[in-house]
Amino acid sequence: MKIGVRIPPVGREMGIGSFAKWLSQQGFGAIDTPPLTPEVRSAVDAAGLQIGTVDAQHVRETLSPDEKVRAEGVKNLKTQITQTAALGGKILFTVLLPADPARGRKANFDIWKETWPEVLAHAEAAGVCFAIEWWPGPGPAYPALGCTPEMWRAMYRVTSSKALRMCYDPSHLARIQIDWMRSLHELGDRIVHVHAKDTEILPEKLYEMGNIGASFGVDMGFSEGWWRYCIPGDGVVNWQKVAARLEHIGFNGVFSVELEDHRYWKDGEAQKQGLIAARKHLAQFVR
């Protein structure tokens, strides 16, 4: 297993070549990349890093209610799959955010059932898989597909494709009150990537506003008032148990630090400090 990074703003400011080199100097072993190009591949290789995931494109179009838009989205996503495989990419990362959240999760899932078996078959043939993010999407609709056990089970009833895999991010489960450890027991063999991000529950704020969120705005980023995202070690997740469980079931992928913590967001230097602090905590358990 390796500790990697999902690129924060400071990485985009530095450029992938310089940022990848900095990550290597700090002891990181992997990086999640934007859509793979020869230039991106070369920059990662030059830094001696492993590619964690590659960001998928055209996903929203594949979930459009418009049949023509869907067909074009599927075509373009399949092209990206082929190009990614040709450059040695193995895992495409995505959030299943529908084009029309107002339709509701059930109606949008019906669209997914029509379009994604074809996408997954193409990916499996190319030796590529998808890591589905568990972010529920923005409130109040929380429209993203694939972010709860109810939805995972429905998806796996539709297809048994080995290309349909999961990105384990316990921070999202913690904030919507789903057992983040139990999910490892249910889906351990489907997890292909980890987002190392945590959630802190703020009891006083929870008392003030309940879990429906703030009425008058929040006073910090990456928060709905009663919870906030944070680096591993500052929240409710026990990363020692997570790493031990994943190691036991044979996971040999990347714990990718996704820096969404207002304490480390002031500027580029603060973001670097956040990444280093997150790595220090994870390095106790990830081996």
C-alpha positions in Angstrom: 0.0 0.0 0.0 1.1 3.6 -0.7 0.2 7.0 0.6 -0.7 9.4 -2.2 -2.5 12.7 -2.8 -5.5 14.0 -4.7 -4.2 17.2 -6.2 -5.3 20.3 -4.2 -5.1 23.9 -5.6 -1.5 24.3 -4.6 -0.6 21.4 -6.9 -2.4 22.9 -9.8 -0.6 26.2 -9.2 2.8 24.5 -9.1 2.0 22.4 -12.2 2.0 18.6 -12.1 5.7 18.2 -12.7 6.8 20.3 -9.9 4.1 19.1 -7.5 4.8 15.5 -8.2 8.5 16.1 -7.5 7.6 17.8 -4.2 5.4 14.9 -3.2 8.2 12.4 -3.8 10.6 14.5 -1.7 8.0 14.4 1.1 7.8 10.6 1.1 4.5 10.2 -0.9 4.4 7.3 -3.3 1.4 8.1 -5.6 -0.7 10.8 -7.1 -4.2 11.0 -8.5 -4.2 12.7 -11.9 -6.4 14.7 -14.2 -7.2 12.9 -17.5 -4.1 11.1 -18.6 -2.0 12.5 -21.3 1.6 11.7 -22.4 2.8 14.8 -20.5 1.0 13.9 -17.3 2.3 10.3 -17.5 5.8 11.6 -18.1 5.7 14.0 -15.1 4.5 11.2 -12.8 7.1 8.8 -14.0 9.9 11.3 -13.7 9.0 11.9 -10.0 9.0 8.1 -9.4 5.3 8.1 -8.3 2.5 5.6 -9.0 -0.7 6.8 -10.5 -3.5 6.3 -8.1 -6.6 7.2 -10.1 -7.3 9.2 -13.3 -10.3 11.6 -13.3 -13.1 10.3 -15.6 -14.8 12.8 -18.0 -18.3 12.8 -19.6 -19.9 11.0 -16.7 -22.7 13.5 -16.2 -23.6 13.2 -19.9 -24.0 9.4 -19.5 -26.7 10.2 -16.9 -28.6 12.7 -18.9 -32.4 12.3 -19.5 -31.7 13.3 -23.2 -31.0 10.1 -25.2 -28.7 11.8 -27.7 -26.6 13.4 -24.9 -26.4 10.1 -23.2 -25.2 8.3 -26.3 -22.5 11.0 -26.9 -21.4 10.8 -23.3 -21.1 7.0 -23.5 -19.1 7.3 -26.7 -16.7 9.9 -25.3 -16.2 8.1 -22.0 -15.4 4.9 -23.9 -12.8 6.8 -25.9 -11.3 8.1 -22.6 -11.1 4.5 -21.3 -9.2 3.4 -24.3 -6.8 6.3 -24.2 -6.2 5.8 -20.5 -5.5 2.2 -20.9 -3.0 2.9 -23.7 -1.1 5.2 -21.3 -1.0 2.6 -18.5 -3.9 4.0 -16.4 -5.8 1.4 -14.5 -8.4 3.2 -12.4 -10.8 5.9 -13.4 -12.2 8.0 -10.6 -15.7 9.4 -10.8 -18.7 10.7 -8.8 -22.0 9.6 -10.3 -23.6 13.0 -10.4 -26.7 13.0 -12.7 -27.3 15.8 -15.3 -30.7 16.5 -13.7 -30.6 16.1 -9.9 -34.3 17.2 -9.6 -35.4 13.9 -11.1 -34.4 12.1 -7.9 -32.0 9.2 -7.3 -34.5 6.4 -8.4 -35.2 8.0 -11.8 -31.5 8.7 -12.4 -30.6 5.2 -11.3 -32.9 3.9 -14.1 -30.8 5.9 -16.5 -27.6 4.5 -15.1 -29.0 1.0 -15.6 -29.4 1.7 -19.3 -26.0 3.3 -20.0 -23.4 2.0 -17.6 -23.4 -1.8 -18.4 -22.0 -0.8 -21.8 -19.4 1.5 -20.3 -18.4 -1.1 -17.8 -18.1 -3.9 -20.4 -15.8 -1.6 -22.4 -13.7 -0.8 -19.4 -13.4 -4.4 -18.4 -12.2 -5.4 -21.8 -9.6 -2.6 -21.7 -8.3 -3.7 -18.3 -9.6 -0.6 -16.6 -12.0 -0.2 -13.7 -14.0 2.6 -12.1 -13.6 3.8 -8.5 -17.0 5.2 -7.6 -16.8 8.1 -5.1 -19.1 8.0 -2.1 -19.7 11.7 -1.9 -23.5 12.1 -1.8 -23.4 15.4 -3.7 -24.7 18.8 -2.6 -27.7 19.3 -0.4 -30.6 19.4 -0.1 -31.1 16.8 -2.8 -27.8 14.8 -2.3 -28.3 13.4 -5.8 -25.2 11.3 -6.4 -25.6 7.7 -7.1 -23.5 4.9 -5.5 -23.0 6.5 -2.1 -25.0 4.3 0.3 -25.3 0.5 0.9 -28.8 0.7 -0.5 -27.4 2.0 -3.8 -24.3 -0.2 -3.9 -26.6 -3.3 -3.6 -28.9 -2.1 -6.3 -25.9 -1.4 -8.7 -24.4 -4.9 -8.1 -27.8 -6.5 -8.8 -27.6 -4.8 -12.2 -24.1 -5.9 -13.1 -21.4 -8.2 -11.8 -18.7 -6.4 -13.9 -15.3 -6.4 -12.3 -14.9 -2.9 -13.7 -17.4 -1.5 -11.1 -15.3 -0.9 -8.1 -15.4 1.6 -5.2 -13.4 4.4 -3.7 -13.5 4.0 0.0 -13.9 7.4 1.6 -15.1 7.0 5.2 -15.6 10.8 5.7 -18.7 10.7 3.6 -20.2 7.8 5.4 -19.4 9.3 8.8 -21.3 12.6 7.9 -24.4 10.7 6.7 -24.3 8.4 9.7 -23.4 5.1 7.9 -21.1 2.7 9.6 -17.8 3.3 7.9 -16.2 0.1 9.3 -19.1 -2.2 8.4 -18.8 -1.0 4.8 -15.3 -2.6 4.7 -16.8 -5.9 5.7 -19.5 -5.6 3.0 -17.5 -4.2 0.2 -13.9 -4.9 1.0 -13.2 -6.9 -2.2 -14.8 -4.2 -4.3 -12.6 -1.4 -2.9 -9.8 -0.3 -5.3 -8.8 3.1 -4.0 -9.0 5.0 -0.7 -9.6 8.7 -0.1 -7.9 9.5 3.1 -10.2 12.1 4.5 -11.9 12.3 7.9 -15.0 13.9 9.4 -15.2 15.7 12.8 -18.7 15.8 14.4 -19.2 19.1 16.2 -21.6 18.3 19.2 -22.5 21.9 20.1 -23.3 22.7 16.5 -25.3 19.5 16.2 -27.3 20.6 19.2 -27.9 24.0 17.7 -29.0 23.0 14.2 -29.5 19.2 14.2 -28.5 17.3 11.1 -30.5 19.5 8.8 -27.7 22.1 8.7 -27.3 25.7 9.4 -30.0 28.2 8.7 -27.8 31.3 8.5 -24.7 30.0 6.9 -21.6 28.2 8.2 -18.4 29.7 9.6 -15.9 27.3 8.0 -15.3 25.6 4.7 -16.0 21.9 3.9 -18.8 21.8 6.4 -22.6 21.9 6.9 -22.3 23.4 10.3 -22.6 20.3 12.5 -19.8 18.4 10.8 -16.6 19.3 9.0 -14.2 17.4 6.8 -10.7 17.2 8.2 -7.4 15.4 7.7 -7.0 11.8 8.9 -6.4 11.8 12.7 -8.5 14.8 13.5 -11.9 13.1 13.0 -14.0 10.1 14.0 -12.3 7.5 11.8 -9.9 5.0 13.3 -7.3 4.7 10.5 -5.4 2.0 12.2 -8.5 -0.3 12.0 -9.2 0.8 8.4 -5.6 0.0 7.3 -5.5 -3.3 9.2 -8.8 -4.4 7.7 -7.8 -3.5 4.2 -4.4 -5.2 4.6 -6.2 -8.3 5.8 -8.4 -8.6 2.8 -5.5 -8.1 0.4 -5.8 -4.4 -0.6 -2.6 -3.2 -2.1 -3.7 0.2 -3.5 -3.3 3.8 -2.6 -4.5 5.8 0.4 -4.9 9.2 -1.3 -5.0 12.2 0.9 -7.9 14.4 -0.2 -7.3 17.7 1.5 -10.6 19.3 2.4 -9.9 20.8 5.7 -10.5 24.5 6.4 -7.6 24.6 8.9 -5.2 23.9 6.0 -6.8 25.9 3.3 -5.5 29.5 3.8 -2.8 29.3 1.1 -0.4 27.0 -0.7 1.9 26.6 2.2 -1.0 25.7 4.5 -2.1 23.1 2.1 1.4 21.6 2.0 1.4 21.5 5.8 -1.9 19.7 5.7 -0.7 17.1 3.3 2.4 16.5 5.4 0.4 16.2 8.7 -2.0 13.8 7.0 0.8 11.6 5.8 2.5 11.6 9.2 -0.7 10.2 10.7 -1.3 7.6 8.0 2.3 6.4 7.9 1.8 4.9 11.3 -0.6 2.3 9.8 -0.2 2.2 6.0 2.6 -0.2 5.0 
